Amino acid sequence: MKKVFLTVEEWQRLLAVPLEERRKVLKQLAAYTHWKIVKRGFNLDRGPFSFAAMGGNAVVVICQECIDALFAGEWHWKPGWSLLKQLKRMVDSKIGHIIRDYQKYDEMEMVMTSDEDFLTEAEMSLACQLEREANIREMGYEMACDAVKNYPELLAYLDALYEENDYGGIAKRMNVTKNEVKALEKELLTLLEKI
């Protein structure tokens, strides 16, 4: 991956993360990574996330590679994002690349039956679709943040929405009720429709 040059502010944020917080983030990132692999229809026993394919436990390998990539300057740490949020975005990208690369390798190295060809095509299609969805989600998030940059409460809602996928999780993260979350959602949608 092409190296980027981290800004002084990015380095300061990296260095300012206390060891205890880093440990907490790593635990959360490992759980998120495992959930993403399973959600995408794969497991750690076979396929692109198997021990043999990854050279170790996929969750550990992916998390470590993402952390190393951030500290090596292969990704910018977006302003206003928590360390966990940045690493989750990197995990999403990494998982998409692993699926795609694994399928390319299989196509070159194996003679497949027609059933296996169909499965490979489906997995490749899924990998491309997931990568597209991640890019669209990211673009939508950035556009929405730009649209509500003068509304701190809506920005907080967007950040919570980026991390969580249900009203309960968003409410807990924002320390508000589910009804308040629904009201913020309605306010955001109304504002975005006007734009």
C-alpha positions in Angstrom: 0.0 0.0 0.0 1.2 3.5 -0.8 2.4 5.4 2.3 0.9 8.6 3.3 2.5 11.2 5.5 0.7 11.6 8.8 0.2 15.1 10.0 1.7 16.3 13.3 -1.9 16.3 14.7 -2.4 12.7 13.7 0.8 11.6 15.3 -0.1 13.5 18.5 -3.5 11.8 18.6 -1.8 8.4 18.2 0.7 9.1 20.9 -1.9 10.4 23.2 -4.0 7.2 23.3 -3.3 5.7 26.8 -2.2 2.0 27.0 -5.4 1.0 28.8 -7.6 2.6 26.1 -5.5 0.8 23.4 -6.2 -2.5 25.1 -9.9 -1.8 25.2 -9.9 -0.7 21.5 -8.1 -3.9 20.6 -10.7 -6.1 22.3 -13.6 -4.2 20.6 -11.8 -4.4 17.3 -11.3 -8.1 17.5 -15.0 -8.7 18.3 -16.0 -6.4 15.4 -13.6 -8.2 13.0 -15.0 -11.6 13.9 -18.5 -10.3 13.5 -17.7 -8.9 10.1 -16.2 -12.1 8.9 -19.3 -14.1 10.0 -21.7 -11.5 8.8 -20.2 -11.8 5.3 -20.9 -15.5 5.3 -17.4 -16.8 6.0 -15.8 -18.5 9.0 -12.3 -19.1 10.5 -12.2 -22.8 9.6 -12.0 -22.6 5.8 -11.9 -20.2 2.9 -10.1 -16.9 2.9 -10.1 -16.5 6.7 -8.8 -19.9 7.5 -5.6 -20.4 9.5 -3.9 -21.8 6.4 -4.9 -18.9 4.2 -4.1 -16.2 6.7 -1.0 -17.7 8.3 -2.6 -17.5 11.7 -5.8 -16.6 13.4 -7.6 -14.3 11.0 -9.0 -12.0 13.6 -5.5 -11.5 15.2 -3.8 -11.1 11.8 -6.3 -8.6 10.5 -6.3 -6.5 13.6 -2.5 -6.4 13.9 -2.1 -5.5 10.2 -4.6 -2.6 10.5 -2.9 -1.3 13.6 0.5 -1.6 11.9 -0.8 0.1 8.8 -2.1 3.1 10.8 1.2 3.5 12.7 3.2 3.0 9.6 1.4 5.8 7.9 -0.5 3.8 5.3 -3.8 5.4 6.4 -4.7 8.9 7.6 -6.5 9.0 10.9 -9.6 11.1 10.0 -10.1 14.2 12.2 -12.9 13.7 14.8 -12.8 9.9 14.5 -12.1 7.8 17.5 -9.3 5.3 17.2 -11.8 2.4 17.1 -13.8 4.0 14.4 -10.7 4.5 12.2 -9.6 0.9 12.8 -13.1 -0.4 12.0 -13.0 1.4 8.6 -9.6 -0.2 7.9 -10.9 -3.7 8.9 -13.8 -3.3 6.5 -11.4 -2.5 3.7 -9.0 -5.2 4.6 -11.7 -7.9 4.7 -12.9 -6.9 1.3 -9.4 -7.1 -0.2 -8.8 -10.5 1.5 -11.9 -12.0 -0.1 -11.1 -10.6 -3.5 -7.4 -11.6 -3.4 -8.2 -15.1 -2.2 -10.6 -15.7 -5.0 -8.0 -14.4 -7.6 -5.4 -16.8 -6.2 -7.9 -19.7 -6.3 -8.8 -19.0 -9.9 -5.1 -19.2 -10.9 -4.1 -22.2 -8.8 -7.0 -24.6 -8.9 -8.9 -26.6 -11.5 -12.5 -26.2 -10.4 -15.7 -28.0 -11.1 -18.6 -26.1 -12.4 -20.1 -25.9 -8.9 -16.9 -24.5 -7.6 -16.7 -22.0 -10.4 -20.2 -20.8 -9.5 -19.2 -20.5 -5.9 -16.1 -18.6 -6.8 -18.0 -16.2 -9.0 -20.5 -15.6 -6.2 -17.8 -15.0 -3.6 -16.0 -12.6 -5.9 -19.3 -10.8 -6.6 -19.9 -10.6 -2.9 -16.5 -9.2 -2.2 -16.9 -6.5 -4.9 -20.4 -5.7 -3.6 -19.2 -5.4 0.0 -16.4 -3.1 -1.1 -18.8 -1.0 -3.1 -21.2 -0.8 -0.1 -18.4 0.2 2.2 -17.3 3.0 -0.2 -20.9 4.2 -0.7 -21.5 4.1 3.1 -18.3 6.1 3.7 -19.2 8.6 1.0 -22.7 9.0 2.4 -21.4 9.5 5.9 -19.0 12.2 4.8 -21.7 14.0 2.7 -24.1 13.9 5.6 -21.4 15.2 8.1 -20.7 18.0 5.7 -24.4 18.9 5.4 -24.9 19.0 9.2 -21.5 20.4 10.2 -23.3 23.4 12.0 -25.5 21.0 14.0 -23.4 19.4 16.8 -26.2 17.2 18.0 -26.8 15.8 14.5 -23.0 15.3 14.1 -23.0 13.3 17.3 -25.9 11.3 16.0 -24.1 10.5 12.8 -21.0 9.4 14.7 -23.1 7.1 16.8 -25.0 5.8 13.8 -21.7 5.0 12.1 -20.6 2.9 15.0 -24.0 1.3 15.8 -26.8 -0.2 13.7 -29.8 0.0 16.0 -31.7 2.5 18.1 -30.6 0.9 21.4 -26.9 1.0 20.5 -27.1 4.6 19.3 -29.1 5.7 22.4 -26.5 4.1 24.7 -23.6 5.6 22.9 -25.2 9.1 23.0 -26.6 8.6 26.5 -30.1 9.5 25.4 -33.4 7.6 25.0 -34.5 5.7 21.9 -37.3 8.2 21.3 -34.7 11.0 21.3 -32.6 9.0 18.8 -35.7 8.6 16.5 -36.3 12.3 16.8 -32.7 13.0 15.7 -33.1 10.6 12.9 -36.2 12.4 11.7 -34.5 15.8 12.0 -31.5 14.6 10.0 -33.7 13.1 7.2 -35.7 16.3 7.1 -32.6 18.4 6.8 -31.1 16.2 4.2 -34.2 16.2 2.1 -34.1 20.0 2.0 -30.6 19.9 0.7 
